Amino acid sequence: MRPPREGSPTKTPSPQPAVSSRIKKTSIRDASLDRIWPPLDTEVLAWKELEQDEFYPQLSPVQIPHLVTEAIRFGREAARPYHYEGSIDPWINKVIRSKVKILLIRTGTEKATSSIRAQYRRKPPVIEIHRSSLDQLDRFFQDSGLHVPQDDLIALHLFHEWFHHLESTQLGRADDALPKAVKKQWGPFHFKSRITRLREIAAHAFTQEVMALPWSPLWLDHLMLMSGKNWSRNRIRATFHQWKAVWEEWQNPVQSEESSQKEEEKKPLK
C-alpha cells in the first residue's frame, strides 16, 4: 500500500456498526421453532417428565394421565395473574422486592452441557441462574437460524424458579395438592409419598403460561438433548411419534385393552 502524498487528505474509514446491532431479534413466543423442529404436545412431554420420578413404577396407566393433567392445570392456574411482555427488568425488580435474591452463576469448572440450568434455594430465598445454560440455549436458537433476546432466555429460567418460590410462600407445594403414590402397603395400611416430579411439570406449565409460549419449555430440553447427540430430525420425529402413540393409548384405556385382546386372539395356538 502506497503512503498518501504529502498534502493530500487521508480518508478515515467510517465506523462499522456492531454485528449484534444488525441482527434482527425475534421474541421467543414468535420464533416459530415448531416449524423447524418436530413438535410434541405438552401432555406427552409432561408424561416423560413424570416418568423420571422414583415412584413412577407404582403408578397405573389410569393414574398417569390424571396426574399429568392436574399438574399442568395447577401451574397454569398459578400463572393467571402474571404476564411477561418481553422485558425482564420489571420482573427482576418484582422478584427482588419479594425478598428473593437473583444470582447469575458462572464458575471456571462449569460445563456448558451441565444439566443444572437454574435452581431455587429456600433459606435464604435465592434464585441461581447458570450462565452456561443461557449460552447453550442461545447457541441452540442460533443453530436453528433464530436470534432470541437475552431477556427471553433469562425469563425461561427465572419464571420456573420463581414458581417454586411461590410454592413455598403462597401456593403450597404442587405435589402436596395432587394425589400421592402408594409407597408401601402393610395389611390395611398404605404408606404414601409425594410425586416430586409433579412440581417440575407445574413449574414448566407456569412458565409457558406466563410467557404465552406455544410450546412447553420441556420440549426445548428434549430437542437440545437429542440434537446434542447428533440425532437427525427424522429420528427425533419418529421418537416423538412413538411417545405420542403410547400416550394416546393411555388416554383411551378401554380401546387399548380391546386392542391388546385382539392381538392375543391373532396369535396361533400352540
Secondary structure, DSSP 8 states (H G I E B T S, - for coil): -----TTS----------HHHHS----GGGS-GGGTS----HHHHHHHHHTTSTTGGG--TTHHHHHHHHHHHHHHHHHTT----S-SHHHHHHHHHTT-EEEEE--TT--TT-S--EEEETTTTEEEEEHHHHHHHHHHHHHTT----HHHHHHHHHHHHHHHHHIIIII--HHHHS--EEEEEETTEEEEE--THHHHHHHHHHHHHHTT-SS-HHHHHHHHHHHHTT--HHHHHHHHHHHHHHHHHHHSHHHHHHHHHHHHHHS---
